[in-house]
Amino acid sequence: MSTHPSRPSYAAVLRVPHARRTFTTALTARLSYGMVALAVLLSVTRATGSYAVSGAVLSLFGATTVFLMPLRASLIDRHGPRRALPLMSALHGTLLCVLAALTWRPGAPAPLIAVSAALAGGCAPPLGPAMRAAWSELVADPDLLRRAYSLDGVAEELLFVSGPALIGALTAFAPPAAGILLGAFLNMAGTRLFVMSPALPGPRPTSGGRKPSAVRGLLPPVGVALGVGLAVSGAELLVMAFATERSYDTALVPWILGALSAGSALGGLANGAVRWRVPARTRLYRLAAGLGLVIAAAGLAPGLWTLAGAMTLAGAFLAPALTTAYLLADETAGEGARTQAGAWVNMGVNAGSSGGATAAGLLIGRLPLELCFALMGGTALMTAATAVVGVAVRGRAPGAAVRGRAPGAARAAAAEPCRRR
């Protein structure tokens, strides 16, 4: 457990015993997730000659990765990361190697490719939730923990920016399937090093044979994460439609989306640096509402560069909102359910991302772009408002009480008055 100076810094996070080693190895393994999606898309397209098949395969891979994540996370909470993660990573890496072999040359049967991709996604180790659970073990102070979560979120953002760039560099001299092999290697090697960290907990026995519930009380952070994912992914597609409708060069679109990522990174760092005086739950609703309002207003931008500014501002709300959702899930979950709680939030934001792109695609061409932006921003506003109403109703219910305050979560309970100082 850590100690910290009166004003903890990001350097203080990395000075916590075992933090640097644990974080570095986790990031090495998580880099594979920033690479594999594009590598799968390119390699399947090359192997089958069909964008429809590659899109379907990528959807299957993403669906099994995302929607089975809480189940895989529950196995980690039950059996401990040292036992569960290496097995998941070995299965995931092996199946990725099979997928790479199938797509190395054209002519592989599409059904076999699809099954391999779906199985590989279903075994993907939930390294993000596992690392966030490890932060809760490493860091005792709430302010320093918030910095750790912010640093984790910004680093993850950078992984998903650098991963496709690495695949682009690799495919300059090797087939796209080589990117799948590299992702498999990084995942297996990084996971093996990650579980060797002394910071990781072992399996936690439950009293009376009862299993801790990670789902109870998680509706607010998961619901808001879902709305944030919907709003942001829809807005990204709407940026492309905005550039096309206004006759801008579509080569500028990646720069606009890069502004969103830059704003998210800066917002995440600033969020960790601020000593908030309001509870995490209140911050979450305000951040989601701010994101929704900015995206809704972005459709009124007179030009592409104004839209870039709006996307930068939206990004400044993005990472803080997701970081706060993970923190709130960690506070809500019991000691033996933290990985699963983080996985539910992760599933929410990724499911929202998939749904947002689909919804925006259906709206474009049928409604004015200004209204499309307003509807996408409205999803974040609606989920924030729904969560506020749900918590208020639950709080008025007879016998309502805070749940999930297991002994190991006493840090969060004791910190509640401090969060209002």
C-alpha positions in Angstrom: 0.0 0.0 0.0 1.2 3.5 -0.8 1.9 6.7 1.0 2.1 10.0 -0.8 3.0 13.6 -0.3 0.5 16.3 0.4 0.1 17.0 -3.3 0.4 13.7 -5.1 1.8 13.8 -8.7 1.8 11.3 -11.5 5.4 10.6 -10.7 4.3 9.7 -7.2 2.0 7.1 -8.7 4.9 5.4 -10.5 7.0 5.6 -7.3 4.5 3.3 -5.5 6.3 0.0 -4.8 5.8 -2.4 -7.8 3.6 0.1 -9.7 6.0 0.8 -12.5 6.7 -2.8 -13.2 3.1 -3.8 -13.0 1.8 -1.0 -15.2 4.5 -1.4 -17.8 3.9 -5.1 -18.3 0.1 -4.6 -18.4 0.5 -1.9 -21.1 2.7 -4.2 -23.1 0.0 -6.9 -23.1 -2.8 -4.3 -23.7 -0.9 -2.9 -26.8 -2.1 -6.0 -28.6 -5.7 -4.8 -28.4 -4.7 -1.5 -30.1 -3.2 -3.5 -33.0 -5.3 -6.7 -33.5 -8.5 -5.2 -34.7 -6.9 -3.4 -37.7 -4.7 -6.4 -38.4 -7.7 -8.7 -38.5 -9.6 -6.3 -40.8 -6.8 -6.1 -43.3 -5.8 -9.7 -43.2 -9.3 -11.1 -43.6 -10.0 -8.6 -46.5 -6.8 -9.8 -48.2 -7.6 -13.5 -47.6 -11.2 -13.3 -48.7 -11.3 -10.3 -51.1 -14.5 -9.2 -49.4 -15.1 -6.2 -47.2 -18.5 -7.7 -46.2 -16.8 -10.8 -44.8 -14.0 -8.9 -43.1 -16.6 -6.6 -41.5 -18.6 -9.6 -40.3 -15.5 -11.3 -38.9 -14.4 -8.2 -37.1 -17.9 -7.8 -35.6 -17.8 -11.3 -34.3 -14.4 -10.8 -32.8 -15.5 -7.6 -31.1 -18.8 -9.0 -29.9 -17.2 -12.0 -28.1 -14.4 -9.8 -26.8 -16.8 -7.3 -25.3 -19.9 -9.1 -24.2 -18.1 -12.1 -22.6 -15.7 -9.8 -20.7 -17.7 -9.7 -17.4 -17.8 -13.5 -17.4 -14.0 -13.7 -17.9 -13.5 -11.1 -15.3 -15.6 -13.0 -12.8 -13.2 -16.0 -13.3 -10.3 -13.7 -12.4 -12.1 -12.5 -9.2 -12.9 -16.1 -8.3 -9.6 -17.8 -9.0 -7.1 -14.9 -8.9 -5.3 -13.2 -11.8 -2.2 -15.4 -11.5 -4.2 -18.5 -12.3 -6.9 -17.2 -14.7 -5.0 -14.6 -16.9 -2.2 -16.8 -18.2 -4.7 -19.5 -19.3 -6.9 -16.9 -21.1 -3.9 -15.3 -22.7 -2.5 -18.6 -23.9 -5.9 -19.6 -25.5 -6.3 -16.1 -27.0 -2.8 -16.1 -28.4 -3.1 -19.6 -29.8 -6.3 -18.8 -31.5 -4.9 -15.6 -33.0 -2.0 -17.6 -34.4 -4.6 -19.9 -36.0 -6.4 -16.9 -37.4 -3.1 -15.5 -38.8 -2.3 -18.9 -40.4 -5.7 -19.0 -42.0 -5.4 -15.5 -43.4 -1.7 -15.5 -44.4 -2.6 -16.3 -48.0 -5.8 -15.8 -50.0 -8.3 -18.6 -50.3 -9.2 -19.6 -46.7 -12.8 -20.6 -46.0 -14.7 -17.6 -44.5 -16.7 -19.7 -42.0 -13.5 -21.1 -40.5 -12.0 -17.6 -40.3 -15.1 -16.4 -38.5 -15.1 -19.2 -36.0 -11.5 -18.7 -35.2 -12.0 -14.9 -34.7 -15.0 -15.4 -32.5 -13.2 -17.9 -30.3 -10.1 -15.7 -30.0 -12.3 -12.8 -28.9 -14.1 -15.0 -26.4 -10.8 -15.8 -24.7 -9.3 -12.3 -24.6 -8.0 -11.6 -21.1 -9.6 -8.5 -19.5 -6.3 -6.8 -18.9 -7.7 -3.3 -18.5 -10.0 -4.3 -15.6 -7.3 -6.4 -14.1 -4.9 -3.5 -14.1 -7.4 -1.2 -12.6 -8.1 -3.7 -9.9 -4.4 -3.9 -9.3 -4.3 -0.1 -8.9 -6.8 -0.5 -6.1 -4.4 -2.9 -4.4 -1.4 -0.8 -4.9 -2.8 2.6 -3.9 -4.6 3.3 -0.7 -5.2 7.1 -0.9 -8.2 8.2 -2.9 -6.5 11.2 -4.5 -3.5 9.1 -5.6 -5.8 6.4 -6.9 -7.7 8.9 -9.0 -4.3 9.9 -10.5 -3.5 6.3 -11.2 -6.8 5.7 -13.0 -6.3 8.9 -15.0 -2.8 7.9 -16.0 -4.1 4.4 -16.9 -6.9 5.9 -19.1 -4.5 8.3 -20.9 -2.0 5.5 -21.5 -4.8 3.3 -22.9 -5.8 6.1 -25.3 -2.3 6.3 -26.6 -2.2 2.6 -27.1 -5.2 2.7 -29.4 -3.6 5.5 -31.3 -0.1 3.9 -31.7 -1.4 0.4 -32.3 -2.8 1.1 -35.8 0.4 3.1 -36.6 2.5 0.1 -35.8 0.3 -2.1 -38.0 0.7 0.4 -40.8 4.5 0.3 -40.5 4.5 -3.5 -40.3 2.4 -4.0 -43.4 4.9 -2.0 -45.4 7.1 -5.1 -45.5 5.0 -8.0 -44.2 1.5 -9.4 -44.8 -1.3 -8.0 -42.5 -1.5 -11.4 -40.7 2.0 -10.7 -39.3 0.3 -8.0 -37.2 -2.0 -10.7 -35.7 1.0 -12.7 -34.8 2.7 -9.7 -33.2 -0.4 -9.0 -31.2 -0.6 -12.6 -30.0 3.1 -12.4 -28.9 2.7 -9.1 -27.0 -0.5 -10.4 -25.3 1.1 -13.6 -24.1 4.4 -12.2 -23.1 3.0 -9.1 -21.5 0.4 -11.1 -19.5 3.0 -13.6 -18.3 5.2 -10.7 -17.0 2.1 -9.0 -15.5 1.0 -11.9 -13.4 4.5 -12.2 -12.0 4.0 -8.8 -10.2 3.8 -9.2 -6.4 1.1 -6.5 -6.4 -1.6 -8.9 -7.9 -3.9 -10.5 -5.3 -4.7 -14.1 -5.1 -8.2 -15.7 -5.1 -10.4 -14.2 -2.4 -12.4 -16.6 -0.3 -16.0 -15.6 0.4 -17.7 -15.9 3.7 -20.3 -18.6 3.9 -19.7 -19.6 0.4 -21.5 -16.6 -1.0 -20.0 -15.0 -4.1 -19.7 -11.2 -4.1 -22.0 -9.5 -6.6 -20.3 -7.0 -8.9 -23.6 -6.1 -10.7 -25.5 -4.7 -7.8 -25.3 -0.9 -7.7 -23.4 -0.7 -11.0 -26.2 0.7 -13.2 -25.1 4.4 -12.9 -21.5 3.9 -14.1 -22.3 1.3 -16.7 -25.3 3.2 -18.0 -23.3 6.5 -18.3 -20.4 4.6 -20.0 -22.9 3.2 -22.5 -24.2 6.7 -23.3 -20.7 8.1 -23.6 -19.7 5.4 -26.0 -22.8 5.9 -28.1 -22.3 9.7 -28.3 -18.6 9.6 -29.1 -18.6 6.9 -31.7 -21.6 8.4 -33.4 -19.9 11.8 -33.4 -16.8 10.3 -35.1 -18.9 9.1 -38.0 -20.7 12.4 -38.2 -17.4 14.2 -38.5 -16.8 12.3 -41.8 -20.3 13.1 -43.0 -19.8 16.8 -42.0 -16.6 17.0 -44.1 -18.2 15.3 -47.1 -21.3 17.5 -47.0 -19.3 20.7 -46.8 -16.9 19.5 -49.6 -13.8 19.4 -47.3 -10.9 17.0 -48.1 -11.8 13.9 -46.2 -8.0 13.4 -45.6 -8.5 16.1 -42.9 -10.9 13.9 -40.9 -8.2 11.9 -39.1 -6.8 15.2 -37.8 -10.3 16.1 -36.4 -10.5 12.7 -34.7 -6.9 13.2 -33.5 -8.1 16.5 -31.9 -10.7 14.4 -30.0 -8.0 12.0 -28.7 -5.7 14.9 -27.8 -8.5 16.6 -25.9 -9.3 13.3 -24.1 -5.6 12.9 -23.1 -5.3 16.4 -21.8 -8.7 16.2 -20.0 -7.7 12.9 -18.4 -4.4 14.3 -17.1 -6.2 17.4 -15.8 -8.9 15.3 -14.1 -6.3 13.4 -12.1 -4.5 16.6 -11.1 -7.6 18.3 -9.6 -8.6 17.8 -6.0 -12.4 17.4 -6.5 -14.7 18.6 -3.8 -17.8 16.6 -5.1 -18.4 12.9 -4.9 -17.4 10.7 -7.9 -21.1 10.0 -8.6 -21.9 13.7 -9.0 -18.8 14.3 -11.1 -19.8 11.4 -13.4 -23.2 12.9 -14.2 -21.8 16.4 -14.8 -19.0 15.1 -17.1 -21.4 13.0 -19.1 -23.8 15.9 -19.4 -20.9 18.3 -20.5 -19.8 15.8 -23.1 -23.4 15.5 -24.5 -23.9 19.2 -24.6 -20.7 19.8 -26.6 -21.4 17.1 -29.1 -25.0 18.3 -29.5 -23.7 21.8 -30.2 -20.9 20.6 -32.5 -23.4 20.2 -35.4 -23.8 24.0 -35.4 -20.1 24.5 -36.3 -19.8 26.8 -39.3 -16.7 25.1 -40.6 -14.3 22.1 -40.1 -11.8 23.9 -37.9 -14.6 25.1 -35.6 -15.7 21.5 -35.5 -12.2 20.5 -34.6 -12.3 22.8 -31.6 -15.6 21.3 -30.5 -14.2 17.8 -30.8 -11.2 18.8 -28.7 -13.5 20.2 -26.0 -15.7 17.0 -26.2 -12.5 15.0 -25.7 -11.7 17.0 -22.6 -14.9 15.4 -21.0 -14.3 11.9 -22.4 -11.4 10.5 -20.5 -12.5 12.1 -17.2 -16.0 10.7 -17.6 -14.7 7.1 -18.2 -12.1 7.4 -15.5 -14.8 8.5 -13.0 -17.1 5.6 -14.1 -14.3 3.1 -13.4 -13.6 4.7 -10.0 -17.3 4.7 -9.1 -17.5 1.0 -10.1 -14.5 0.2 -7.9 -16.1 2.0 -5.0 -19.4 0.1 -5.5 -17.9 -3.3 -5.9 -17.0 -5.6 -3.1 -13.4 -6.7 -2.4 -13.7 -9.9 -4.5 -15.5 -8.4 -7.5 -13.5 -5.4 -8.6 -12.2 -6.9 -11.8 -15.8 -7.9 -12.8 -17.1 -4.4 -11.9 -14.5 -2.7 -14.1 -15.4 -5.2 -16.9 -19.0 -4.2 -16.8 -18.1 -0.5 -17.3 -15.7 -1.6 -20.1 -18.5 -3.6 -21.7 -20.8 -0.6 -21.5 -18.5 1.8 -23.3 -17.6 -0.7 -26.0 -21.1 -1.8 -26.6 -22.1 1.9 -26.8 -19.3 2.5 -29.3 -20.6 -0.2 -31.6 -24.2 1.0 -31.3 -23.3 4.6 -31.8 -21.6 4.0 -35.1 -24.6 1.9 -36.3 -27.1 4.5 -35.2 -25.2 7.4 -36.8 -24.9 5.4 -40.1 -28.7 5.0 -40.1 -29.4 8.7 -39.4 -26.9 10.2 -41.9 -28.8 11.1 -45.1 -32.2 10.8 -43.4 -31.9 13.7 -41.0 -30.0 17.0 -41.1 -26.5 16.7 -39.7 -27.3 19.3 -37.0 -30.1 17.1 -35.7 -27.9 14.0 -35.9 -25.2 15.6 -33.7 -28.0 16.7 -31.3 -29.3 13.1 -31.1 -25.9 11.7 -30.5 -25.1 14.2 -27.8 -28.6 13.6 -26.3 -27.7 10.0 -25.6 -25.0 11.0 -23.2 -27.4 13.5 -21.6 -30.2 11.0 -21.4 -28.2 8.3 -19.7 -26.8 10.7 -17.2 -30.3 12.0 -16.4 -31.7 8.5 -16.2 -28.9 7.4 -13.8 -29.6 10.5 -11.6 -33.3 9.7 -11.4 -32.7 6.0 -10.7 -30.3 6.8 -7.8 -32.8 9.3 -6.4 -35.6 6.8 -6.5 -33.5 4.1 -5.0 -32.3 6.4 -2.3 -35.9 7.1 -1.2 -36.7 3.4 -1.0 -37.2 2.1 2.5 -34.1 0.4 3.8 -31.9 1.7 1.0 -28.3 1.3 1.9 -24.9 1.5 0.3 -23.8 -1.9 -0.9 -20.6 -3.5 -1.8 -18.6 -2.0 1.2 -16.6 -5.1 1.9 -13.7 -4.8 4.4 -11.3 -4.2 1.5 -13.5 -1.4 0.2 -13.3 0.4 3.5 -10.9 2.9 1.9 -13.7 4.2 -0.3 -16.2 4.4 2.6 -13.8 6.3 4.8 -12.9 8.6 1.9 -16.5 9.7 1.3 -16.4 12.7 3.7 -13.0 13.7 2.2 -14.5 13.8 -1.3 -16.6 16.7 -0.1 -13.9 18.8 1.5 
